[in-house]
Amino acid sequence: MSKLVAPVLEAKNLVKTYGRVVAIDGSDLQLFPGEILAVVGDNGAGKSTMIKCLSGAETPDSGVMELDGKPTTFRRQKDSRDAGIETVYQTLAVSPALDIAANLYLGREIRKKGPLGSIFRMLDNSGMKKSAKEHITALGIGTIQNMSQAVETLSGGQRQAVAVARAAAFGQKVIIMDEPTAALGVRESGQVLKLIQSLRARGLPVILISHNMPQVFEVADRIHIQRLGKRIAVVTPKSHTMNEVVAVMTGALILDVKDQTLGPVR
Amino acid sequence: MSKSNLVTDAAAEFKGRATKKQKLQAVLHKYPWVSSAVVLVFAIFIFSFGNENFLTPNNLSLILQQTAVIGAIAAGQTLIILTAGIDLSCGAIAIFASMVMAKTAFVNGWPGWAAFMLGIAVGTGAGAFNGWLITKINLPPFIVTLGTYNVFSALTLFYATGRTIMDKELEPFFLYLGNPIPLGEFRITYGVLLVIVMYLILAFSLRYTGWGRHVYAVGDDIEAARLAGIQVKRVLMSVYVTAGFIFAVTSWVIIGRVAAASPNSGSNLNLDSITAVVIGGTSLFGGRGAIFGSLIGAVIVGVFRNGLTLAGVDLYYQTFAVGVLIITAVSIDQWIRKAGV
């Protein structure tokens, strides 16, 4: 069904090595419009490297990446950001001492109009605060009110919300999230999952890297399973159970990529 | 709706429960220079009892003149410390630049403005050299500037052949900043005015421009800044180059203040500038602080030294007092930082 729609983001046969370590070894990835694609895999399966290639933090040794069907290469993060791909890193990449508005616009500040901006390079702080408030409200984060609050005074979930809001505000095509709930409690995790679903509701496709199977099964449309540097299978929460996915991840089960049926253990 | 109200109410209640101590901590966290300003006012109050001459316009002007040089160097040092760096070579750069200015003018007969421009270029270049070693060779700022401190000091002595160039040998242009501005009984020099203007420009840039915000972000969390798309190395380089420029301008203030250019002067500047920055409330861990705090910090040291001298206290105790000030300032900084978590 989804095969008829062209993928927003597609990676073909990506290879990335660090010295003698082969991190990804001919891995593929397809992300379709308006879906949440979970990427799961054991430690060292190459999830993070895959994501780094897609977000421009690393450049693959070989392979092709296509955005909206057009081949693209990202030399640094800025390239992928300019192309409309936003990443929420596991470390959140927020600056603790700066306030929420400053963090939302970090690295792409808006200057005042007229000579104050062009000659004196003054920032439009009130304008940025106002639209920061709009972005935060748009995501339904009611607990954050004051945009001039330093990020370090926020709870873990609220910080995550700021990072997600930043991605949602500027992500035109794709949002990548690396373990967004890893450091969070139950209630805060729930809030972040809601945020992810609200992104999908706005039509933005999301790549979600996670270790947390219940969460993956709660929100994902499709599950990309990475093993030993390759995409070993793509399943859906409806077609397979959690145990099966874990078994495939760890190599206890072999799944035929073509018809997605379970095969015998080798 | 009612649920979100509940949350806000709970938050408000939580806020209301903050003790006075926590409130103070929060204020200092937001405005780290406040504690140093309080110390300054308190010190002036105390010293005014120590000697009746302390609060005279003449003496206050003298304190400002004495602190202008440290204040100027501390301005550049603040930029660097805000990025979680440190510059041990700042004084050496300033003295090197002052000797270049004085010697090319006096010995080589360059016109004053040309010698001045060369000095500025040399100082800025020295800052750029530090920045290059830090961003391109990836060496820690402490090690780089410890090395270049020795290099620049040696170059100064080598170039100046140990000779001091006196005021009679210098053009009036170089001594201009030592002239007082007529302001009633106050004797504020043009050098003091230049330093204040420099602080105003830096405060504006740090507070209201994207560059300033990036300086804070790089010092706060360099990895987060990089992932947010800030060109971290470019920001760091700009900071070291700007600081080098400031140190070079300071060399002009130094010549005006001591009415001579001496290769042996200013050996205390390197560490004294760090003292001023730290007392001014800027965190040595980067990302936190305000530039005006450093000016206050420099004035505090000046007030302490001057006030204790007028009160007849031995020089050793003055140095002792400055040491206590530094440790107190850093302790307060550590305490304030806890408020953020």
Interface residues (C-beta under 8 A of the other chain):
Chain A: A57 Q77 K78 R81 T87 Y89 T91 L92 A93 V94 S95 P96 A97 L98 A102 N103 L106 G107 R108 E109 R111 F120 R121 M122 L123 N125 G142 T143 Q145 A150 E152 T153
Chain B: S4 V7 T8 A11 H29 K30 F204 Y208 T209 G210 W211 R213 H214 Y216 A217 D220 D221 E223 A224 A225 L227 A228 G229 I230 G287 R288 G340 V341
